[in-house]
Amino acid sequence: MDRSDAAPFRQLIDSEPAVLRAGAEAALDHVAGLGDRGAGVSAGALVALENFDEPLPDEPGDGSATLTMLAEVGGPATMASPGTDYFGFVNGGTLPVALGAAFVTAAWDQNGALPMMSPVAARLHRVTRRWLVELLGLPAATEVTFVSGATMANASCLAAARDALAAEAGWDVPADGLLGAPPIEVVVGAGAHTTIGKSLALIGLGRDRVTTVPSDDQGRIEPGALGELDLPDDRPVIVCAQAGEVNTGAFDPFVELVDWCRSRRSAWLHVDGAFGLWALADPGRADLVAGLTGADSWATDGHKWLNVSYDCGLAMVARPGALRRTFTASAGYLPPATGPGDTDSPFETPFEAPFEAMHHTPQSSQRARQIEVWAVLRTLGRSGVAELVRRACDSAGVLAEHLDGAGFEVLNDVVLNQVLVRWGDGRTTEALIDAVERDGRLWCGPTQWDGETAMRLSVSSWRTSPDTARRAAQVLVELAEGVGR
Ligand SMILES: Cc1ncc(COP(=O)(O)O)c(C=O)c1O
């Protein structure tokens, strides 16, 4: 008997169109309902999650019914982060074309690891790399890889940096490991994002084995701070800078950092630009981003400000071959790695070679994340991405202005999409954040700033506009007046 005709599998085949339709309809209904609900989750929706605590079924069931349950019980317990009024963390929304591309890509079920597993993924990788390099003004030879998020992008770039600097000192880290390797100094700003520490820990350079240089009141590395360092001239050094401090959105002084790194015998400047890197796409922000493209590597996210779905991080490295040195893998069943930097490549220019993602990233099998990024870039174009950035920054400006006018203390220079405020002191700010959560119309979270609680608003969804931001600010003022100071 053909096992594919056994009852459960026959049923899976027969119900496939209905199940897919149920999934697509649930998705459409959810998105259509975003405008009619608050940003938070009601107490009732949280209680209803208990419905998921069922025994594991013994027998196959109806896939459409499973999706209906998912939508009915799960949907209301989602944060409306793709909506207009969610300002928590730095969580972007999803552009319609990104979501559509995600549907198609999921249906294709392509393994983006190698061109032979997905020719379309490899070709769209090549196009997307070229477009990103143009859009952001990065050096022409920059390699772009897609990983799960900015944390892994930071770790991937820093691993490539570690191995490149060790190679300059005559040591092969991928082959011989770090024990006995020549020392590499790591310099971080006091305002570095926590994922830099996590990345350094992951790649064996150590979270605490770093030299921390002071940051100013916006979390920027202090001008002149690197010049004060007393490092032996021949010591390789990785400098971890950032474009977009997670509370304030501030940028490090890149012109100076680039100059300092270039003055050293062996140095690598890495930039964590999880959201801020997209400022490069807006010609109006040239002052803010000055020097940024002179770094050696950049980490950013697609799932934050570019508004593609999770999980999409981008690790970008200006030195050809560096990612491959770190991440290449070989096995009898795999084709030998080729790519940028190959001298014996049959391709005239390095980037004509089909991109082998698994030899340039920590993963082997991988989602073809570039497809959503390609879809967004093709649909928005250069000016559309610039407008995505501007719209969020303008909305942040409206929030700040309105809140300032209502007696909030705005704690940051609003140079990007982040607004940091306090209502009264830390205690009354906490009370306001609780009130916002209970109210449910908006969502914004706490942070610690200057040793006290502050409230952080990040404008990262394409749906938020200066008008919706004004309305959100009015809600915040109303709730703040209820809390008092
Ligand atoms: C500056 C910065 N770096 C890194 C990250 C980590 O990004 P992800 O959560 O995508 O790994 C974030 C997240 O907000 C961030 O703001």
The ligand as an SDF file (V2000), in Angstrom:
LIG
                    3D

 16 16  0  0  0  0  0  0  0  0999 V2000
   21.5510   48.9250   19.2590 C   0  0  0  0  0  0  0  0  0  0  0  0
   21.0200   47.5120   19.2720 C   0  0  0  0  0  0  0  0  0  0  0  0
   21.8520   46.4830   19.0520 N   0  0  0  0  0  0  0  0  0  0  0  0
   21.4320   45.2100   19.0230 C   0  0  0  0  0  0  0  0  0  0  0  0
   20.1200   44.8960   19.2570 C   0  0  0  0  0  0  0  0  0  0  0  0
   19.6860   43.4620   19.2420 C   0  0  0  0  0  0  0  0  0  0  0  0
   18.8770   43.1940   18.1260 O   0  0  0  0  0  0  0  0  0  0  0  0
   18.1260   41.8100   17.9200 P   0  0  0  0  0  0  0  0  0  0  0  0
   17.0890   41.7670   18.9960 O   0  0  0  0  0  0  0  0  0  0  0  0
   17.5470   41.8850   16.5620 O   0  0  0  0  0  0  0  0  0  0  0  0
   19.1210   40.7040   18.0600 O   0  0  0  0  0  0  0  0  0  0  0  0
   19.2100   45.9240   19.5210 C   0  0  0  0  0  0  0  0  0  0  0  0
   17.8020   45.6340   19.8190 C   0  0  0  0  0  0  0  0  0  0  0  0
   17.0320   46.5150   20.1260 O   0  0  0  0  0  0  0  0  0  0  0  0
   19.6620   47.2700   19.4940 C   0  0  0  0  0  0  0  0  0  0  0  0
   18.8360   48.2980   19.6930 O   0  0  0  0  0  0  0  0  0  0  0  0
  1  2  1  0
  2  3  1  0
  2 15  2  0
  3  4  2  0
  4  5  1  0
  5  6  1  0
  5 12  2  0
  6  7  1  0
  7  8  1  0
  8  9  2  0
  8 10  1  0
  8 11  1  0
 12 13  1  0
 12 15  1  0
 13 14  2  0
 15 16  1  0
M  END
$$$$
